[in-house]
């Protein structure tokens, strides 16, 4: 399968400039970008892996993680290879950084049909970096929307404003991975920059798309109280209702820092909960940081046991104890 690449422009000497993300690659003829998804063929940008998936399977939506969007729903999760970041600690490096794995070709229509066949609430574009296979995500999302399915993107948020604005109307929920509030961390560890990610998070929130954020807490790198306070305050200034998922790091790819201790995650959750209503801990079990509690009365309104959920909200997403409306998207 092939599709026309978007967001690029020709340059002299048959070079092409990519305008999809802030990396801003300018490719010579026959040169492939570091994301592994785009190449220069005779002075034109071509897609290398349109519709070539390394994963397609059903997941609980909580695994994305999304805790406030259609709780308990199953969702078809699809992934291609490639990423425009190169985080030395990448937990999915085998598909994000290596581009030669086995793939299965699927058209957008086939993905939507598979979702319908399995009773999925929609399609989640996840696992590697879906925004570098932008055209496939956009084309599939259009068909999914027509079929009455939801579109979920789990992304690093490293995308330029114009392509993001084109995609936003097709999205129902997004989880952005905000890796650090330190631009030096982004530049040294991820080969990227912080500002563009913050802009993407702000744009998605401003558009009214359901938004949740994940931060992988790495000991010695982004676990100080100062970092956690800046993370908390950035999100709280947008909305105290944005769910924040603090995730445990495990050594992977080029990083050998020790795994995140549960006590570190519990302390991080307490710091962030000072201004955020909904803070969760993932990848390890830390009591009291999995369930959703009503900010009004403290009652558990969504109980979670691994990926099983017990929804105790009213049909219009209100707390049964105090009547407070909660920012949870239930089945329409």
C-alpha positions in Angstrom: 0.0 0.0 0.0 1.1 3.5 -0.7 -0.3 6.9 0.2 0.7 10.4 -0.5 2.9 12.0 2.1 1.6 15.3 3.5 3.3 18.2 5.2 6.5 18.5 3.2 7.9 20.9 0.7 10.5 20.7 -2.1 13.9 22.2 -1.7 16.8 22.9 -4.2 18.9 20.0 -5.5 15.9 17.6 -5.2 16.0 17.8 -1.4 12.7 17.7 0.6 11.8 19.3 3.9 9.4 17.6 6.3 7.0 19.9 8.1 5.2 17.2 10.1 7.1 17.6 13.4 9.6 19.9 15.0 12.6 17.8 14.1 12.4 19.5 10.7 14.3 17.0 8.6 15.7 18.0 5.2 16.4 14.9 3.2 18.6 14.3 0.3 17.5 11.9 -2.5 17.2 8.4 -1.2 17.7 9.5 2.4 15.3 8.3 5.0 14.3 10.4 8.0 15.3 9.2 11.5 11.7 8.4 12.4 11.9 5.6 9.8 8.6 6.4 8.1 9.5 8.9 5.3 12.1 9.0 2.5 13.1 11.2 -0.4 12.4 9.5 -3.8 13.4 11.6 -6.7 12.7 14.9 -5.0 9.3 13.8 -3.5 8.5 12.8 0.0 7.2 9.2 0.1 5.8 7.1 2.9 7.7 3.9 3.7 5.2 2.0 6.0 1.7 3.2 5.3 -0.6 0.5 6.7 2.2 -1.8 7.8 1.3 -2.7 11.4 3.4 -4.5 14.0 0.4 -4.9 16.3 -3.4 -5.1 16.1 -5.3 -6.4 19.1 -8.0 -5.7 21.6 -7.1 -4.0 24.9 -9.0 -2.6 27.8 -9.1 1.2 27.3 -7.5 1.6 30.8 -4.3 0.1 29.3 -3.7 3.2 27.2 -3.9 4.6 29.9 -7.3 6.3 29.8 -9.2 6.2 33.1 -11.8 8.9 32.4 -12.9 7.9 28.9 -15.4 5.1 28.3 -14.2 3.2 31.5 -14.3 -0.6 31.0 -14.6 -0.4 27.2 -12.6 -2.7 24.9 -10.7 -1.0 22.2 -8.8 -2.2 19.1 -5.2 -1.0 19.5 -2.9 -0.7 16.4 0.7 0.2 16.0 3.2 0.8 13.3 7.0 1.1 13.7 9.0 4.3 14.2 9.2 7.4 16.4 10.5 11.0 16.0 12.0 10.9 19.5 14.8 8.7 20.6 14.4 8.4 24.3 17.3 6.4 25.7 14.9 4.8 28.2 12.2 3.8 25.7 10.0 1.0 27.1 8.9 0.1 23.5 12.2 0.5 21.8 11.9 -2.7 19.8 9.2 -1.2 17.6 9.8 2.6 18.0 13.6 2.5 17.2 14.0 -0.6 15.1 12.2 -0.5 11.8 12.9 -4.0 10.4 10.4 -6.1 12.4 7.7 -8.2 10.8 4.6 -6.3 9.8 1.1 -7.0 8.5 -0.4 -4.8 5.8 -3.9 -3.4 6.6 -5.9 -0.7 4.9 -7.8 1.9 7.0 -11.0 0.2 6.0 -9.7 -3.2 7.2 -8.8 -1.7 10.6 -12.3 -0.2 11.0 -13.9 -3.5 10.0 -11.7 -5.4 12.5 -12.8 -3.0 15.2 -16.4 -3.5 14.4 -16.0 -7.3 14.2 -14.6 -7.5 17.7 -17.1 -5.1 19.3 -14.5 -2.4 19.9 -15.6 1.0 21.0 -13.1 2.5 18.5 -9.5 2.5 17.4 -6.5 3.4 19.5 -3.3 4.4 17.7 -0.6 3.5 20.2 2.5 1.6 21.4 5.1 3.3 19.1 4.5 6.9 17.9 1.3 7.2 15.9 1.9 10.7 14.7 4.8 9.7 12.5 2.4 7.5 10.6 0.2 10.5 10.5 -1.5 9.8 7.1 -2.6 6.3 8.1 -3.9 7.6 11.4 -5.8 10.4 9.7 -7.3 8.2 7.0 -8.3 5.5 9.5 -9.7 8.0 11.9 -12.0 9.5 9.2 -13.5 6.1 8.4 -13.8 5.2 12.1 -15.7 8.4 12.8 -18.1 7.7 9.9 -18.6 4.2 11.3 -19.6 5.7 14.7 -16.3 4.6 16.4 -14.1 6.7 18.6 -10.5 7.6 17.9 -7.8 7.5 20.6 -4.2 8.6 20.2 -1.4 7.8 22.6 1.5 10.1 21.6 4.6 11.9 22.6 3.0 15.1 21.4 6.0 16.1 19.2 4.1 17.4 16.2 3.8 20.8 14.5 0.7 22.9 15.0 -0.8 22.7 11.4 -1.0 18.9 11.1 -2.2 18.6 14.7 -5.0 21.1 14.0 -6.0 19.0 11.0 -6.2 15.9 13.1 -7.9 17.3 16.2 -11.5 17.3 14.9 -11.1 13.5 14.3 -10.0 12.7 17.9 -12.1 11.7 20.8 -9.4 11.1 23.4 -5.7 11.6 23.7 -3.0 10.6 26.2 0.2 12.6 25.8 3.4 11.3 27.3 5.0 14.4 29.0 8.4 13.1 29.8 9.9 16.0 31.8 9.4 19.6 32.5 13.1 20.2 31.8 14.1 21.1 28.2 17.6 19.8 28.9 16.2 16.4 29.6 14.3 16.4 26.3 17.3 17.5 24.4 19.9 15.2 26.0 17.8 12.1 26.6 15.0 12.3 24.0 16.7 14.3 21.2 13.7 16.7 21.2 12.5 19.9 22.9 9.9 20.5 25.6 8.1 23.6 24.2 6.4 21.8 21.2 5.0 19.1 23.5 3.6 21.7 25.9 2.0 23.5 22.9 0.4 20.2 21.7 -1.1 19.5 25.1 -2.4 23.0 25.4 -3.9 22.9 21.9 -5.7 19.5 22.5 -7.1 20.7 25.8 -8.3 24.0 24.2 -10.1 22.1 21.5 -12.1 20.2 24.0 -10.8 16.8 23.2 -10.7 14.5 26.2 -7.1 14.7 27.5 -5.0 12.6 29.9 -1.3 12.8 30.6 1.4 10.3 31.5 4.7 10.9 33.1 7.3 8.1 33.4 9.1 8.8 36.7 12.8 7.9 36.4 14.9 8.0 39.6 17.6 10.6 39.4 16.2 12.3 36.3 12.7 13.7 36.8 11.6 12.7 40.3 12.5 15.8 42.3 9.9 17.8 44.1 10.7 20.8 41.9 10.1 18.8 38.7 6.9 17.3 40.1 5.6 20.7 41.1 6.2 22.2 37.7 4.5 19.2 36.0 1.5 19.6 38.4 1.3 23.3 38.0 1.4 23.2 34.2 -1.5 20.8 34.1 -3.5 22.4 36.9 -3.2 25.8 35.2 -5.0 24.2 32.2 -7.5 22.3 34.4 -7.3 20.6 37.8 -9.5 17.9 36.2 -6.9 16.6 33.8 -6.0 13.0 34.9 -2.3 12.5 35.4 -0.8 9.0 35.3 2.6 8.6 37.1 4.2 5.5 35.6 7.0 3.3 37.0 10.1 3.2 34.9 12.0 -0.1 34.3 15.5 -0.3 32.8 15.2 -0.6 29.0 17.2 0.1 25.8 20.1 2.4 26.7 19.1 3.2 30.3 20.2 1.2 33.4 18.9 3.5 36.1 17.2 1.4 38.9 13.5 0.8 38.6 11.2 3.4 40.2 10.5 2.5 43.9 6.9 2.4 44.8 7.6 4.9 47.6 8.9 7.4 45.0 5.7 7.1 43.0 3.5 7.4 46.1 5.4 10.6 47.1 5.1 11.9 43.5 1.4 11.3 43.5 1.0 13.2 46.8 2.9 16.2 45.4 0.8 16.3 42.2 -2.5 15.7 44.1 -2.0 19.0 45.9 -3.5 20.8 42.8 -4.8 18.0 40.6 -8.0 16.2 41.4 -7.1 12.9 39.7 -3.6 11.4 40.0 -2.9 7.7 39.3 0.1 5.4 39.7 0.8 2.7 37.0 3.2 -0.1 36.2 3.4 -1.1 39.9 0.7 -1.4 42.5 0.6 1.4 45.0 -2.5 1.3 47.2 -5.0 4.2 47.1 -3.7 5.5 43.7 -5.7 3.4 41.3 -9.3 4.2 42.0 -11.1 7.4 41.0 -12.5 9.3 44.0 -15.0 12.1 43.9 -13.2 15.4 44.6 -16.3 16.6 46.4 -16.9 13.9 49.0 -14.0 11.4 48.6 -16.2 8.5 47.7 -14.8 5.9 45.3 -16.7 6.4 42.0 -14.6 4.1 39.8 -12.9 1.1 41.4 -10.2 -0.6 39.5 -8.7 -4.1 39.9 -5.9 -4.4 37.4 -7.7 -3.6 34.2 -11.2 -4.5 35.5 -13.4 -1.6 36.5 -16.5 -1.1 38.6 -18.2 2.1 37.6 -20.3 3.6 40.4 -21.3 6.9 38.6 -24.8 7.8 37.6 -25.6 7.5 33.8 -24.8 11.3 33.5 -21.4 10.9 35.2 -22.4 12.2 38.6 -21.3 11.0 42.1 -24.1 8.9 43.6 -23.1 10.2 47.1 -22.9 14.0 46.7 -24.2 14.6 43.2 -21.1 16.3 41.9 -20.6 15.9 38.1 -17.4 14.2 37.2 -15.2 14.8 34.1 -15.7 11.2 32.9 -16.8 10.3 29.4 -19.3 7.5 29.6 -21.0 5.6 26.7 -23.1 7.9 24.5 
